[in-house]
Amino acid sequence: MRALVLSVALGAMVPVLTAAADTPSAKAPTVQQDFEAAQALYADGKIAESLAAWEKLEKRVGDRPRSLAIVRLRKGLALYDLGRNDEAVLSAKAALAVLPISDATLRSDRFMGYMLLGKVAEASLDFASATDDYRHADDLADRAIDHLSAFRGLIETETFTDSDAAVADLARVQRYLADKAIDNRTRATIKRVESQLKLNRGDTVGARAAAGEAVKLLGGLTSRTDLDDVAARSNYAIAAMLLGDKDDARKYMAMTGAGRLSTGNMFDPAVQMTPPDCGGDSDLRPDDMAVVEFSIGDDGTVVYSTPVYASRGGGTGLAFARAVRNWSWTPEQVKALPLFFRYRARVEMRCSTEFAKPSLLDYLDKSLAGWLGAHGVDAPLKREGADAALLGGERKELDDLEKVKGADSLALVPILHLLSRNTVLPLEEGVGFAQREAAILSANKAPAMARLSADLAGWQGISGDRWEGHKYLRTLEAAAASGPYAEDSEARAVLRLIMADASRGFDKERSLALLDQVANDPALPVEDGFKVGALIRKASIYAQRGDLAAAKAAYAQTGTTAEQCSLVDSAPRFLGAGGTFPDEAKMWGFEGWVSVQFDVGADGKTVNQRAVISYPPFIFSKAGDDTLKTARYEKAFRPDGGIGCGGITQRVRFTLGN
């Protein structure tokens, strides 16, 4: 399943591949004939066959750089359509590096190449790189429809990285919409992204108006519903709900089909479904809320997710969308879900306070700042403000420092550090700054803990492919096994904790083994913070398995005050709860579920109820909270009479029955 589709027609311009050695033959077709045959296979939807033809042709024109680049670009398009994104990117980049910029006949080829890169980067939630690629594509577009395709990508990604730029691009779009040849579906797409931009900038009135126009362009609020209808109607519903017009919101939400499966089955929550943690590198706050759209693949994995709305705007939406990538459904659940509902589901989300924790990178930054200060370099490694607003000044600061201090001066490290972590930069450019920072630190013999944060950022580009996380993990494994980081007890502990956190979602045994290595490292003091962090993580994993004794034992070794009953005591027994089915949801025929996080007081009453995941968005969140407010648990003895149990998550289902 492909969540994004290239809008440009490959047959719009067919480059001519020529070579003096090519002569017509009854037995062997010319290169141009092979090219046109491969093109025809692609146009007929025979993608795998076209890929084989492109690969065969690739070998045949290997000594002709221009022809090879043209073939590799089309090979990349076929790979993309087959879902082989990493190979598609490498093939497209190889082509773009060679295609002559001055050759006007290849503008459409370069446009297709950059659109491909933009779509893959967008799908991988690397919105900064996607924006850069879409900008290149727009510069190469010749037709209004192609400009609009590029601007769709620009506005949708800039909404979460630089919304001021998105506003400017939305204004630029209008000239291309004046072309009467532009169809209503394309116009509706632009109105949809406009509604999302306005939602995230707090203009809910404008957002509802734009979404309403999108709905009209698609034919109105009819019983006919496709994926474009779903997105436009859902955007309208979000805006209406934020404006307090609940009846209007539920009417439009009902017409998306959400919570109303005709098969009699329910859109089940994933078996592996957790919200992102509050705090950490993304600085998520408990009152942040987002709506995320996602698609479920045949194997039960999330193959696509993207933010639609974030209450605080900016990159917070991306953090929620990344968390959704780790969700999983069983094969049985997938079979019960109609394809239509798997392609564009939306949930309302908040972060989890169960494991709010400081970032390991913060600790590394403190080590780097301390070492730099001891060597006469006093400059901040973090700055307050929007990355998009800071970027221009940071670039100028680097240029000025290079002129005064030289390209390899230790004084450049702080600004390189800031640039490497600027979220508006394309990933590869940020990696380049991090690698420069690491090289300077290495040349100045910085200790392991001062160098590690730069290397961690630089290693993200080690595979030449931003989408292969396992290669990155193998790099960390090698660094923790030998060399300067392996010889430093704190550095190897950081590497192992990062690997344990990354492995936790798909291999808990591996995660536990890594955590044991940290917890049992004799080179670290008993009360060391990294050991405590490892033990807390172990306790969490044991608790998830239901091994409360092991969880309690692990947590007891930390010497800290427990905040979660599952880590220090048996979970209180559930006694009962009330709750009612919302009348409005019943009237519109909605079913759904809510995951609610809460604490249990020593008196057995619940407090601090928060809906952290809700489906459909906004329909059952309050009802879920209200249900848990009525819940009662066994009383627990606590000397201070405080929280008996913190950080419980309970799912509440709302079903209509037969």
WOMOGI-V418396 format. One record per pair of residues at least 24 apart in sequence whose C-alpha atoms are under 10 Angstrom apart, sorted by the first residue. I is the first residue (numbers start at 1). J is the second residue. If there is no record, write none. Layout:
I:J
I:J
//
This chain:
1:81
1:82
1:83
1:295
1:296
1:297
1:298
1:303
1:304
1:343
2:80
2:81
2:82
2:83
2:123
2:295
2:297
2:303
2:304
2:343
3:119
3:123
3:294
3:295
3:303
3:304
3:305
3:343
3:344
4:80
4:81
4:116
4:119
4:120
4:122
4:123
4:304
5:80
5:81
5:116
5:119
6:77
6:80
6:81
6:112
6:115
6:116
6:119
6:149
7:112
7:115
7:145
7:146
7:148
7:149
7:150
8:108
8:111
8:112
8:115
8:145
8:146
8:149
9:43
9:108
9:112
10:39
10:40
10:42
10:43
10:74
10:77
10:108
10:109
10:112
11:36
11:39
11:40
11:42
11:43
12:108
12:109
13:105
13:106
13:107
13:108
13:109
14:39
14:70
14:105
14:106
14:108
14:109
15:67
15:70
15:71
15:105
15:106
15:108
15:109
16:67
16:70
16:105
17:61
17:64
17:66
17:67
17:68
17:70
17:71
18:61
18:64
18:66
18:67
19:61
19:64
19:67
31:57
31:60
31:61
31:67
32:57
32:67
34:60
35:67
35:70
35:71
35:74
38:71
38:74
38:75
39:71
39:74
42:74
42:75
42:77
42:78
42:81
45:78
45:81
46:78
47:75
47:77
47:78
47:79
47:80
47:81
47:82
48:78
48:79
48:81
48:82
49:78
50:74
50:75
50:78
50:79
51:75
51:76
51:77
51:78
51:79
51:81
51:82
52:78
54:78
65:95
65:98
65:99
65:100
66:95
66:98
66:99
66:100
66:106
67:95
67:98
67:99
68:94
68:95
68:98
68:99
69:93
69:94
69:95
69:96
69:97
69:98
69:99
69:100
69:109
70:95
70:96
70:98
70:99
70:106
70:109
70:110
71:95
72:96
72:113
73:99
73:109
73:110
73:112
73:113
73:116
74:109
74:112
74:113
76:112
76:113
76:116
76:117
77:112
77:113
77:116
77:117
80:116
80:117
80:119
80:120
83:120
83:303
85:116
85:117
85:119
85:120
85:121
85:123
85:124
85:465
85:467
86:120
86:464
86:465
86:466
86:467
86:468
87:465
88:113
88:116
88:117
88:120
89:113
89:114
89:116
89:117
89:118
89:120
89:121
89:464
89:465
89:466
89:467
90:117
90:464
90:465
92:116
92:117
93:117
104:140
106:140
107:137
107:139
107:140
107:141
107:142
108:137
108:140
108:141
108:142
108:143
108:146
109:140
110:136
110:137
110:140
110:141
111:136
111:137
111:138
111:139
111:140
111:141
111:142
111:146
111:147
111:150
112:137
112:140
112:141
112:146
113:137
114:138
114:140
114:150
115:146
115:149
115:150
115:153
118:150
118:153
118:154
118:157
119:150
119:153
120:467
121:157
121:426
121:427
121:466
121:467
122:153
122:154
122:156
122:157
122:304
122:305
122:306
123:303
123:304
123:305
123:306
124:303
124:304
124:305
124:306
124:322
124:325
124:466
124:467
125:157
125:304
125:305
125:306
125:307
125:318
125:319
125:321
125:322
126:157
126:318
126:423
126:424
126:425
126:426
126:427
126:466
126:467
127:153
127:154
127:156
127:157
127:158
127:159
127:160
127:161
127:315
127:318
127:423
127:424
127:425
127:426
127:427
128:154
128:157
128:158
128:160
128:161
128:162
128:422
128:423
128:424
128:425
128:426
128:427
128:428
129:157
129:423
129:424
129:425
129:426
129:427
129:428
129:429
130:154
130:156
130:157
130:158
130:426
130:427
131:155
131:156
131:157
131:158
131:161
131:162
131:424
131:425
131:426
132:424
132:425
132:426
133:426
143:176
143:179
144:173
144:175
144:176
144:177
144:178
144:179
144:181
144:182
145:176
145:177
145:179
145:181
145:182
145:183
145:186
146:176
147:172
147:173
147:176
147:177
148:172
148:173
148:174
148:175
148:176
148:177
148:182
148:186
148:187
148:189
148:190
149:186
149:189
149:190
151:190
151:193
152:186
152:189
152:190
152:191
152:192
152:193
152:194
153:190
153:193
154:193
155:190
155:193
155:194
155:196
155:197
156:190
156:192
156:193
156:194
156:196
156:197
156:306
156:307
156:308
157:193
157:197
157:306
157:307
157:318
158:197
158:314
158:315
158:424
159:193
159:194
159:196
159:197
159:198
159:199
159:200
159:201
159:307
159:308
159:309
159:313
159:314
159:315
159:317
160:196
160:197
160:200
160:201
160:307
160:308
160:309
160:310
160:313
160:314
160:315
160:316
160:317
160:318
160:424
161:313
161:314
161:315
161:316
161:317
161:318
161:386
161:387
161:388
161:423
161:424
161:425
162:313
162:314
162:315
162:386
162:387
162:388
162:389
162:423
162:424
163:197
163:198
163:200
163:201
163:313
163:314
163:388
164:197
164:201
164:388
164:389
165:388
166:193
166:194
166:197
167:194
167:197
167:198
167:201
170:194
170:197
183:217
184:214
184:216
184:217
184:218
184:219
185:214
185:215
185:217
185:218
185:219
185:228
185:229
186:214
186:217
186:218
187:213
187:214
187:217
187:218
188:212
188:213
188:214
188:215
188:216
188:217
188:218
188:228
188:229
188:232
189:214
189:215
189:217
189:218
189:228
189:229
189:231
189:232
190:214
191:215
191:217
191:232
192:228
192:229
192:231
192:232
192:233
192:234
192:235
192:236
193:231
193:232
193:235
193:308
195:232
195:235
195:236
195:239
195:308
196:232
196:235
196:236
196:238
196:239
196:307
196:308
196:309
196:310
197:308
197:309
197:313
198:239
198:309
199:235
199:236
199:238
199:239
199:242
199:308
199:309
199:310
199:311
199:313
200:290
200:308
200:309
200:310
200:311
200:312
200:313
200:314
200:317
201:309
201:310
201:311
201:312
201:313
201:314
202:239
202:242
202:310
202:311
202:312
202:313
203:239
204:236
204:238
204:239
204:240
204:241
204:242
204:243
205:236
205:239
205:240
205:242
205:243
206:239
207:235
207:236
207:238
207:239
207:240
208:232
208:233
208:235
208:236
208:237
208:238
208:239
208:240
208:241
208:242
208:243
209:236
209:239
209:240
210:235
210:236
211:235
211:236
211:237
211:238
211:239
212:236
212:237
212:252
215:252
221:251
221:252
221:255
221:256
222:255
223:255
223:256
223:257
224:255
224:256
225:255
225:256
225:257
225:340
226:256
226:340
226:344
227:256
227:340
227:341
227:343
227:344
227:345
228:256
228:344
229:255
229:256
230:254
230:255
230:256
230:257
230:258
230:341
230:344
230:345
230:346
231:256
231:293
231:308
231:344
231:345
231:346
232:256
234:258
234:308
234:346
234:616
234:617
235:291
235:308
235:309
237:617
237:618
238:291
238:308
238:309
238:617
238:618
239:309
241:617
241:618
241:619
242:618
246:584
246:618
246:619
247:584
247:588
249:618
249:619
250:584
250:585
250:587
250:588
250:590
250:618
250:619
251:584
251:585
251:588
253:588
253:590
253:616
253:617
253:618
253:619
254:585
254:588
254:589
254:590
254:616
255:588
256:341
256:345
257:340
257:341
257:345
257:589
257:590
257:616
258:341
258:344
258:345
258:346
258:589
258:590
258:591
258:592
258:615
258:616
258:617
259:341
259:345
259:585
259:588
259:589
259:590
259:591
259:592
259:593
259:615
259:616
259:617
259:619
259:654
259:655
260:341
260:588
260:589
260:590
260:591
260:592
260:616
261:337
261:338
261:341
261:589
261:590
261:591
262:338
263:336
263:337
263:338
264:336
264:657
264:658
265:333
265:336
265:337
265:338
266:333
266:336
266:337
266:591
266:592
266:593
266:653
266:654
266:655
267:333
267:334
267:336
267:337
267:338
267:341
267:342
267:345
267:591
267:592
267:593
267:615
267:616
268:329
268:333
268:334
268:336
268:337
268:592
268:593
268:615
268:653
269:327
269:328
269:329
269:333
269:592
269:593
269:594
269:595
269:613
269:614
269:615
269:651
269:653
270:300
270:301
270:327
270:328
270:329
270:330
270:333
270:334
271:300
271:327
271:328
271:329
271:330
271:333
272:301
272:324
272:326
272:327
272:328
272:329
272:330
272:505
272:506
273:323
273:324
273:325
273:326
273:327
273:328
273:329
273:595
273:613
274:323
274:324
274:326
274:327
274:349
274:351
274:352
274:505
274:595
274:612
274:613
274:649
275:319
275:320
275:321
275:322
275:323
275:324
275:326
275:327
275:349
275:350
275:351
275:352
275:353
275:595
275:612
275:613
276:319
276:320
276:321
276:322
276:323
276:324
276:349
276:350
276:351
276:352
276:353
276:355
276:356
276:612
277:319
277:320
277:323
277:350
277:351
277:352
277:353
277:354
277:355
277:356
277:357
278:350
278:351
278:352
278:353
278:354
278:355
278:356
278:357
278:358
279:351
279:352
279:353
279:355
279:356
279:357
279:358
279:359
280:355
280:356
280:357
280:358
280:359
280:360
280:361
280:362
281:319
281:357
281:358
281:359
281:360
281:361
281:362
282:315
282:316
282:317
282:318
282:319
282:320
282:359
283:315
283:316
283:319
283:356
283:358
283:359
284:312
284:315
284:316
284:317
284:319
284:320
284:350
284:351
284:352
284:353
284:356
285:312
285:316
285:350
285:351
285:352
285:353
285:356
286:350
286:351
286:352
286:353
286:356
286:610
286:612
287:311
287:312
287:350
287:351
287:610
288:312
288:313
288:316
288:317
288:320
288:349
288:350
288:351
289:313
289:316
289:317
289:320
289:348
289:349
289:350
289:351
289:611
289:612
289:613
290:316
290:317
290:318
290:319
290:320
290:321
290:347
290:348
290:349
290:350
290:351
290:612
290:613
290:617
291:317
291:320
291:321
291:346
291:347
291:348
291:349
291:350
291:613
291:614
291:616
291:617
291:618
292:317
292:318
292:320
292:321
292:322
292:323
292:324
292:344
292:345
292:346
292:347
292:348
292:349
292:617
293:321
293:324
293:343
293:344
293:345
293:346
293:347
293:348
294:321
294:324
294:325
294:342
294:343
294:344
294:345
294:346
294:347
295:324
295:325
295:339
295:340
295:341
295:342
295:343
295:344
295:345
295:346
296:325
296:327
296:328
296:329
296:334
296:337
296:339
296:341
296:342
296:343
296:344
296:345
297:328
297:329
297:331
297:334
297:339
297:342
297:343
298:329
298:330
298:331
298:334
298:335
298:339
298:342
299:328
299:329
299:330
299:331
299:332
299:334
299:335
300:327
300:328
300:329
300:330
300:331
300:332
300:333
300:334
300:335
300:342
301:325
301:326
301:327
301:328
301:329
301:330
301:331
301:334
302:326
302:327
302:328
302:329
302:342
302:343
303:327
303:343
304:343
304:344
305:344
305:345
305:346
306:346
307:346
308:346
308:347
308:348
309:348
310:348
310:349
310:350
314:386
314:387
315:386
315:387
315:423
315:424
317:349
319:351
320:348
320:349
320:350
320:351
321:349
323:351
324:349
326:505
326:506
327:505
345:615
345:616
345:617
346:614
346:615
346:616
346:617
347:594
347:612
347:613
347:614
347:615
347:616
347:617
347:618
348:594
348:611
348:612
348:613
348:614
348:615
348:616
348:617
348:618
348:619
348:621
349:594
349:595
349:611
349:612
349:613
349:614
349:615
349:617
349:618
349:621
350:596
350:597
350:610
350:611
350:612
350:613
350:614
351:597
351:610
351:611
351:612
351:613
352:596
352:597
352:610
352:611
352:612
352:613
352:647
352:649
353:597
353:598
353:610
353:612
353:646
353:647
353:648
354:540
354:563
354:564
354:597
354:598
354:599
354:646
354:647
354:648
354:649
355:536
355:537
355:540
355:563
355:564
355:647
357:533
360:453
360:494
360:495
360:497
360:498
360:530
361:452
361:453
361:454
361:456
361:494
361:498
362:453
363:449
363:450
363:453
363:494
364:448
364:449
364:450
364:451
364:452
364:453
364:454
364:490
364:491
364:494
365:417
365:449
365:450
365:451
365:452
365:453
365:454
366:449
366:450
367:447
367:448
367:449
367:450
367:451
367:452
367:453
368:413
368:414
368:441
368:446
368:447
368:448
368:449
368:450
368:451
368:452
368:453
368:454
369:414
369:450
370:450
371:446
371:447
371:449
371:450
371:451
372:410
372:411
372:413
372:414
372:441
372:446
372:450
375:410
375:411
376:410
376:411
377:410
377:411
377:412
377:413
377:414
378:411
378:414
379:411
379:412
379:413
379:414
379:415
380:414
380:415
380:417
380:418
381:413
381:414
381:415
381:416
381:417
381:418
381:419
381:421
382:414
382:415
382:417
382:418
382:421
383:418
386:422
386:423
386:424
387:418
387:419
387:421
387:422
387:423
387:424
387:425
388:422
388:423
388:424
388:425
389:424
390:418
390:419
390:422
390:424
391:418
391:419
391:422
391:423
391:424
391:425
394:418
394:419
394:422
395:419
407:436
407:440
408:436
408:437
408:439
408:440
408:441
408:443
408:444
409:437
409:440
409:441
409:443
409:444
410:437
410:440
410:441
410:443
410:444
411:440
412:436
412:437
412:440
413:437
413:438
413:439
413:440
413:441
413:454
416:454
417:453
417:454
417:457
420:454
420:457
420:458
421:454
421:457
427:457
427:460
427:461
427:466
428:458
428:460
428:461
428:464
428:465
428:466
429:461
430:457
430:458
430:460
430:461
431:455
431:456
431:457
431:458
431:459
431:460
431:461
431:462
432:457
432:458
432:459
432:461
433:457
433:458
434:458
434:459
434:460
435:459
435:460
435:461
447:484
447:485
447:488
447:491
448:483
448:484
448:485
448:486
448:487
448:488
448:489
448:490
448:491
448:492
449:484
449:485
449:488
449:489
449:490
449:491
449:492
449:494
450:491
451:485
451:491
452:484
452:485
452:491
452:492
452:494
452:495
453:491
456:495
469:502
470:502
470:503
472:499
473:498
473:499
473:500
473:502
473:503
474:499
488:523
489:518
489:521
489:522
489:523
489:524
490:518
490:521
490:523
490:524
490:528
490:529
490:530
490:531
492:517
492:518
492:521
493:517
493:518
493:519
493:521
493:524
493:530
493:531
493:534
494:518
494:530
496:530
496:534
497:530
497:531
497:533
497:534
497:537
500:534
500:537
500:538
501:534
501:537
504:537
504:541
508:538
508:541
508:542
509:541
511:537
511:538
511:541
512:537
512:538
512:539
512:541
512:542
513:538
514:538
519:554
519:557
519:558
526:557
526:558
527:557
527:558
527:559
528:558
529:558
531:557
531:558
532:557
532:558
532:559
532:560
533:558
534:558
536:560
536:562
536:567
539:566
539:567
539:568
540:564
540:566
540:567
542:566
542:567
543:567
543:568
562:645
562:646
563:599
563:643
563:644
563:645
563:646
563:647
564:599
564:600
564:643
564:644
564:645
564:646
564:647
564:648
565:599
565:600
565:636
565:643
565:644
565:645
565:646
565:647
565:648
566:645
566:646
566:647
566:648
567:645
567:646
568:645
569:636
569:644
569:645
570:636
570:645
571:600
571:633
571:634
571:636
571:644
571:645
571:646
571:648
572:600
572:602
572:604
572:632
572:633
572:634
572:635
572:636
572:644
572:645
573:604
573:632
573:633
573:634
573:635
573:636
574:604
574:631
574:632
574:633
574:634
575:604
575:631
575:632
575:633
575:634
576:628
576:630
576:631
576:632
576:633
576:634
577:626
577:627
577:628
577:629
577:630
577:631
577:632
577:633
578:626
578:627
578:628
578:629
578:630
578:631
578:632
579:623
579:624
579:625
579:626
579:627
579:628
579:629
579:630
579:631
579:652
580:623
580:624
580:626
580:627
580:654
581:620
581:623
581:624
581:627
581:653
581:654
581:655
581:656
582:619
582:620
582:622
582:623
582:624
582:654
584:619
585:619
585:620
585:654
585:656
586:654
586:655
586:656
589:655
589:656
590:615
590:616
590:619
590:620
590:654
590:655
590:656
591:615
591:616
591:619
591:620
591:653
591:654
591:655
591:656
591:657
592:616
592:617
592:619
592:620
592:621
592:652
592:653
592:654
592:655
592:656
593:617
593:619
593:620
593:621
593:623
593:624
593:651
593:652
593:653
593:654
593:655
594:618
594:619
594:620
594:621
594:622
594:623
594:624
594:625
594:650
594:651
594:652
594:653
594:654
595:621
595:624
595:625
595:649
595:650
595:651
595:652
595:653
596:621
596:622
596:624
596:625
596:626
596:627
596:628
596:648
596:649
596:650
596:651
596:652
597:624
597:625
597:628
597:646
597:647
597:648
597:649
597:650
597:651
598:625
598:628
598:629
598:645
598:646
598:647
598:648
598:649
598:650
599:643
599:644
599:645
599:646
599:647
599:648
599:649
600:631
600:632
600:633
600:634
600:635
600:636
600:642
600:643
600:644
600:645
600:646
600:647
600:648
601:632
601:633
601:634
601:635
601:636
601:637
601:638
601:641
601:642
601:643
601:644
601:645
601:646
602:633
602:634
602:635
602:636
602:637
602:638
602:639
602:640
602:641
602:642
602:643
602:644
602:645
603:632
603:633
603:634
603:635
603:636
603:637
603:638
603:641
603:642
603:643
603:644
604:631
604:632
604:633
604:634
604:635
604:636
604:643
604:644
604:645
605:629
605:630
605:631
605:632
605:633
605:634
605:635
605:643
605:644
606:630
606:631
606:632
606:633
606:643
606:644
606:645
606:646
606:648
607:631
607:643
607:646
608:646
608:647
609:647
609:648
609:649
610:649
611:649
611:650
611:651
611:652
612:649
612:651
613:651
614:651
614:652
615:653
620:652
620:653
620:654
621:652
623:652
623:654
624:650
624:651
624:652
624:653
624:654
625:652
627:652
628:652
//
